[in-house]
Amino acid sequence: LVTGASSGIGLAVAKGLARAGARVAVNYHSDREGGEAVVREIVDAGGEAIAVGGDVSQEADVERIMAETVQAF
């Protein structure tokens, strides 16, 4: 799970983990299109990824993000 993965450092980390063979949960807060674009890029390169939206400063969102990630992988 990479938080803030729709841009910047999080994006670079998500792509690097995927290149290394990790399954990646791409978390975004408000940029759904950006998060889904990262997932498409990872999948198109042969990796495995999902997009999970949510605000990691909110406990309920974190619980849901983790549940979605565990269910997917």
C-alpha positions in Angstrom: 0.0 0.0 0.0 1.5 3.3 -1.1 -0.3 6.4 0.2 -0.4 9.5 -1.9 0.5 7.4 -4.9 -1.3 9.4 -7.6 1.6 11.9 -7.9 5.1 12.8 -6.8 7.1 10.6 -4.5 4.2 8.2 -3.9 3.9 7.7 -7.7 7.6 6.9 -8.0 7.5 4.5 -5.1 4.4 2.7 -6.4 5.9 2.3 -9.9 9.2 1.1 -8.4 7.6 -1.4 -6.2 5.6 -2.8 -9.1 8.8 -3.0 -11.2 10.3 -5.1 -8.4 7.4 -7.5 -8.6 5.2 -6.2 -5.7 1.4 -6.0 -5.9 0.6 -2.4 -5.3 -2.4 -0.7 -3.8 -2.3 2.9 -5.1 -3.9 5.2 -2.5 -5.2 8.6 -3.6 -7.1 11.1 -1.6 -8.9 13.3 -4.1 -7.3 12.6 -7.5 -9.1 9.4 -8.6 -8.1 9.9 -12.2 -4.5 10.1 -11.2 -4.7 7.0 -9.0 -6.4 5.0 -11.8 -3.9 6.2 -14.3 -1.0 4.9 -12.1 -2.8 1.5 -11.9 -3.2 1.4 -15.7 0.4 2.2 -16.2 1.5 -0.5 -13.7 -0.9 -3.1 -15.2 0.1 -2.2 -18.8 3.7 -2.9 -17.8 2.8 -6.3 -16.6 2.3 -5.5 -12.9 -0.5 -5.9 -10.5 -2.2 -2.9 -8.9 -5.5 -1.6 -7.6 -6.6 2.0 -6.8 -8.0 2.7 -3.4 -9.3 6.1 -2.5 -9.4 7.6 1.0 -8.1 10.0 3.5 -5.4 8.4 5.6 -6.0 11.0 8.3 -9.4 9.4 8.9 -9.5 6.1 10.9 -12.6 4.8 9.1 -11.0 5.4 5.7 -7.8 3.7 6.7 -9.8 0.6 7.9 -11.6 0.5 4.6 -8.5 1.0 2.5 -6.8 -1.8 4.3 -9.8 -4.1 4.0 -10.0 -3.4 0.2 -6.3 -4.1 -0.2 -6.4 -7.3 1.8 -9.5 -8.5 -0.2 -7.9 -7.7 -3.5 -4.5 -9.3 -2.8 
